[in-house]
Amino acid sequence: MEGVRDFATSSPARFAILVFGSLVLLFTALLSLPIAAADGKVTPLADALFTAMSTICVTGLVTVDTATHWSAVGKTIIFIGVNIGGMGVLTLASILGLAISRRLGLRAKLIAAGDSNPLRVHGGPVNEGQTVRLGEVGQLLRTVALSTLVIEAAIAVALYPALVMAGITPLNALWEAPFYAAMAFTNTGFTPNPGGLAPFADDYFLLTVLMVAVFLGSIGFPVIYTLSRHYWHISRWSLHTKLTLITTMALFFAGAVAFLSLEFDNPGTFGSMDAADTTFQAFFLSAMTRSGGFAVVDVGELYGSSLIVGSMLMFVGGGSASTAGGIKVTTLAVLALAVWSEAQGRASVQVFGRRIPSDVQRVAISVLAWGATIVAVATITVAQITKAPIADVLFDVISAFGTVGLSTGLTEALPDPAVYVMAVTIFMGRVGTVTLAAAVAATSRSQHYSLPVERPIVG
C-alpha cells in the first residue's frame, strides 16, 4: 500500500491513467457477462469495451442501443459507472478515504487537489491563489459528494412526474428518473427507453430540467463549491469561477443563435416547427453540444454548416474539473484573453484585476495543440477505415474526444477497428488533456540563466 501511495503522490497523471484504465477493463468484463445483456448472451468484446469506455469516461456514444441491448443488470452497471466517472476517480478515492479515516492526509489532499486543478500536482513551491486551496480540499470533496447526491436526487424528483405524464408507467419511472438524472448531471447522455428523447420532444419542462442538470454538471465542482460558499458575493468569486460562467453562457447563447440561423429552414430538423419550438430546440441543441449528449432532432439531418458549429462547441466542452469533456471553457478564455492582450500590446494577460501567469497560458496552448492532434489523427484514421463522409466522421470523432455522446449515426455502424480507434479517442479526451496539463506543470522548473534572444518570424 505504501508503494501505491508513493506512486499516486509522485505521479498523479500516470496514476489517473492507471485507475481509469483499470476501471474500463473491470466494466468491460462486467458488461461482457451474459446477465448484462437483454438476450442473455455474451456481448462482443468491441461493444462491451466501447460501452465501458463511454461509461467510465461519461461520453454516451454507443455501438449498441442502450434501451434494447442491455438488461436491467447491464443498465445498473452503466448507472454506477457513469457516477464513478462523473465524480472523478481520484476524487472518489479521496472521498472514500475521507469517509474511512474522518480526515485527509497530505498525500490524499495532493491527489484530490490535482484532480480539481492539474497545476496543483507538481512538487515545489506553489502559489495558493488558485481555484481551491490545499487546505480546502476536504471541504471540496464534501461538496463533490453532497452536490452529486443532492443535485441528482432533486433532478430525479423533478423528472418523475414528467416521465409519468409522458406515458412512462409509475414503476418504470421510479428507475428511469434517477437514470436520466445521472446521465444529465454527469453529461453522459445514455437513454434507458426506446427512442431516446423523441417521445419527450414537446415536453419543455422535462427538457428544461435536463438542460439545468447538464449545466450544473458542466460548470465543474470547484465552481459549485465557490457558489455554495459565496453565492451572493460576486466580488469573492475566484477568477476561475468568473471565466467559467461567463464563457459558458456566451457559448450557450452564441451556439443557439448559430443553430437558429442555420437550421430554421431545414425540413429534417427545425423546418417543420413554429418559432417558439425552433427557438427552444436551438437552445437545447446548443446546451447538449457542450457535452450533454441528449438529442431531440436527428443530428444526422443537420446541415454541414451546423455540424461544424456543433463540432466547435463540442471541442471546447465544459468547465475544468467537471463531468464535461473537451479542452474546457477556461482554456478557451485564457487563449482569447492572451490574444486580446497581445493585440493591445500589453506585457501580461490581465482580467478582473488579476494577472494570469505565463505557465497557465502554456498549459492552455498545450491542451489546445494536444486536443487538435488527437482529433486530427483519429479523424484521418476512422475516415480511412470507413470511407464515410468527412463531416460525419469529424463530428463523431470530436463527440468522442469531447465525451459528448451526440452522433450522426456513424458510430453505431462502425467496424470493429474503427470502434477501437474511437474508444482510444474517448480515453484520450477524458484523461489525456488533464494528464498533459499535469505533465506540463510538473516539468516546470527554475532556470538560473538566460540564453541569448533571437526572434523568428511568426505569421
DORO-461674 format. One record per residue (C-alpha): x, z, y; residue in three letters. Coordinates in steps of 0.2 Angstrom, whole numbers, plus 5000, padded with zeros to 4 digits. Last residue first. Layout:
N
XZYala;...
This chain:
459
501448055174gly;502948165172val;504748105177ile;506048225170pro;506648365182arg;508348445178glu;508748625181val;510348705174pro;510048845161leu;509549015165ser;510249175158tyr;509649345152his;508249275141gln;506849385137ser;505749345121arg;504149265117ser;504149215099thr;502649335095ala;501549265109ala;501749085102val;501449145084ala;499949245089ala;499249095098ala;499648985083leu;498749105072thr;497249115083val;497148925083thr;497448905064gly;496149035058val;494448955061arg;494948785065gly;496248775052met;495048835039phe;493748715044ile;494948575044thr;495548625027val;493748615021ala;493548445029met;495048375020val;494448455003tyr;492748365006val;493648205010ala;494448204993pro;492748254984asp;491848104991pro;490748135007leu;488848115007ala;488348285013glu;489748275027thr;489048115034leu;487348165039gly;487748165057thr;488148345056ser;488048505065leu;488948655057gly;489848725072val;491548795065thr;492448705079gly;493548615067phe;492148565056ala;491048505070ser;492548415077ile;492748325060val;490848295059asp;490848215076phe;492448115073leu;491748045057val;490147995064asp;490947905079ala;492247825068ile;490947735057pro;491247775039ala;492747695029lys;492647845018thr;494447885014ile;495247805029gln;493947885041ala;494248055032val;496148045035thr;496047975053ile;494848105058thr;495848245050ala;497448195058val;496648185075ala;495548345074val;497148445069ile;498148365082thr;496848405096ala;496748585090gly;498548615091trp;498848525108ala;497348635115leu;498048795107val;499748765113ser;499148725131ile;498148885131ala;499648985124val;500748915137arg;499548965151gln;499449145144val;501349155144asp;501349095163ser;500449245169pro;498649235176ile;498649315193arg;497049415198arg;496049425214gly;494549335206phe;495749185202val;497549145203gln;498749025194val;500449035202ser;501548935214ala;500048855223arg;500148675227gly;498348645228gln;498348515215ala;499448635204glu;498148775207ser;496748665201trp;497648605186val;498048785181ala;496248835184leu;495648705173ala;496848755159leu;496448935161val;494548895160ala;494748785145leu;495648915135thr;494349045141thr;493048935134val;493748935116lys;494848805107ile;493348785095gly;492448915085gly;491149045088ala;490949215080thr;491849295095ser;493649355098ala;493849215111ser;492249145118gly;491348985112gly;491748805107gly;492848685117val;492848555103phe;491048575100met;490648535118leu;491748385118met;491048325101ser;489248345108gly;489648235123val;490448105112ile;488948105101leu;487848085116ser;488747925121ser;488547865103gly;486647885104tyr;485948025094leu;485047975078glu;486248055066gly;485948225075val;484148215069asp;483248325082val;482848515078val;484648565075ala;485548735071phe;487448735072gly;487648875084gly;489448825089ser;489348765107arg;488348615100thr;486948735097met;486748785115ala;486748605122ser;485448555108leu;484348695114phe;484548645132phe;484048465128ala;482648525117gln;481948615132phe;482048475144thr;481348345132thr;479848465127asp;479448485145ala;479548305150ala;478548245135asp;479248195118met;479348025110ser;481047975117gly;481848135114phe;482648095097thr;482447935087gly;481447855101pro;482947875113asn;482347855131asp;482748035137phe;484348035127glu;485748005139leu;485148105155ser;484348245145leu;485948265134phe;487048265149ala;485948385159val;485948505144ala;487848495142gly;488148535160ala;486948685159phe;487748755144phe;489548715150leu;489248805166ala;488448955157met;489948975145thr;491248945159thr;490549085170ile;490249205155leu;491949185148thr;492949175164leu;492049335170lys;492349435154thr;494149385153his;494449435171leu;493849605166ser;492149675173trp;492349815185arg;491749725200ser;490249665190ile;489649845189his;487849845182trp;488349815164tyr;489949915165his;490149995147arg;488949885137ser;489549735147leu;491349765143thr;491049785124tyr;489949635124ile;491349535132val;492649605120pro;491449565105phe;491349375110gly;490249265120ile;489749165105ser;488749295096gly;487749345111leu;487349155115phe;486849115097val;485649265096ala;484949205113val;484749025107met;483949085090leu;482649195100val;482249035111thr;481948935096leu;480749065089leu;479849075105phe;479848885108tyr;478948855092asp;478748665093asp;480148615081ala;479848755069phe;479448655054pro;481048555058ala;482148705058leu;482848675041gly;481848555031gly;481748665015pro;482048855020asn;483648955020pro;484448875035thr;486348895037phe;486848885055gly;488448985057thr;488449055074asn;488749235068thr;487249285078phe;486149135073ala;486549145054met;486349325054ala;484649325062ala;484149175051tyr;484449275036phe;483749435043pro;482049335046ala;482149245030glu;482149405020trp;480549485025leu;479849305030ala;479749275011asn;478549415009leu;477549385024pro;477249195018thr;478049075030ile;476748975039gly;477348965057ala;476449125062met;477449215048val;479049145055leu;478649205072ala;478049375066pro;479749395058tyr;480949325071leu;480849465084ala;481149595070val;482649485064ala;483349465081ile;483249655084ala;484149695067ala;485449565070glu;485849635088ile;485849815082val;486949785066leu;488149675075thr;488249775091ser;488549935081leu;489949865071ala;490849775085val;490549915097thr;491250045085arg;492749925083leu;492949915102leu;492850105104gln;494250125091gly;495249985100val;495150075117glu;496850155117gly;497649985114leu;496749915130arg;495449785128val;495449625139thr;497149645146gln;498049745159gly;499049835146glu;500549735149asn;501549735133val;503349795130pro;504049745113gly;503149685097gly;501949535096his;500149565091val;499249585108arg;499349405114leu;498149365099pro;496749465108asn;495249535098ser;496149515081asp;497749575088gly;496949735094ala;496249765077ala;497949745069ile;498849845082leu;497549985081lys;497649995062ala;499550015063arg;499350145077leu;498250255066gly;496350245068leu;495250395066arg;493750455055arg;494850415040ser;493550325030ile;492450255043ala;493950205054leu;494750115039gly;493150025036leu;493049975054ile;494949915053ser;494549805038ala;493049735047leu;494149695062thr;495449605051leu;494049505043val;493149455058gly;491449515062met;490749335059gly;491749305043gly;491149465035ile;489349435041asn;489449255035val;490049305018gly;488649435015ile;487249305019phe;488149175008ile;488149294993ile;486349334996thr;485949144997lys;486849124980gly;485849274972val;484249204979ala;484649034971ser;485648904979trp;485348714978his;483648704986thr;483748795003ala;485648775006thr;485648585003asp;487348534995val;488848475005thr;488548595019val;489248625037leu;488748805042gly;490348855050thr;490549045049val;492349035042cys;491849135027ile;490349035024thr;490948855028ser;492448895017met;491348965003ala;490248815004thr;491748695003phe;492448784988leu;490748784979ala;490448604983asp;492248544978ala;492248654962leu;490548584955pro;489148724955thr;488948794937val;487148784931lys;485648894933gly;484648764942asp;484448874958ala;486348904958ala;487149074961ala;486749134943ile;487848994936pro;489349064945leu;490348944956ser;489649034971leu;490549194966leu;492149104962ala;492149014979thr;491749174987phe;493349254980leu;494449104984leu;493749105002val;494049285003leu;495849274998ser;496149135010gly;495449235025phe;496549385020val;498149285018leu;497849185033ile;497549345043ala;499049425036phe;500149275041arg;499549305059ala;499649495058pro;501449485054ser;502349655057ser;500849755056thr;500049675041ala;501649665031phe;502049845034asp;500349895029arg;500449795013val;502149865009gly;501450045012glu;500050005000met;
